[in-house]
Amino acid sequence: MFISSAFAQTAPAATATGGGLMGSLTGMLPLVLMFVVLYFIMIRPQMKRQKEHRAMIEAIAKGDEVVTSGGLLGRVSRLSEGYLHIEIASGVEVQVQRSAVAQVLPKGTLK
């Protein structure tokens, strides 16, 4: 229960040497490895998906058939800077943000 004064005085001196520095570096190694694994498994693929989605949105043209994130299917009738006008039925047109487009369908999918 009681620590002798000689042992208590030598304990901090042992951690202040070069061995203490290596001990703290090896203690941080699992944290660094966990961040590296997290980067390659989650962060990097997510950034790749965002880049592909941004390129898809910029390439949308009039007449493309699209699906929105809300599930609407339609044909792009008008384009503006941040919005699309999608014709979902004959004479029915809705305005959505460009970022709401989830997928561009192949031509001829909608009849």
Helices and strands as residue ranges (DSSP letters): H 5-15, H 18-38, I 39-43, H 44-58, E 65-68, E 73-79, E 83-89, E 92-97, G 98-100, E 101-105
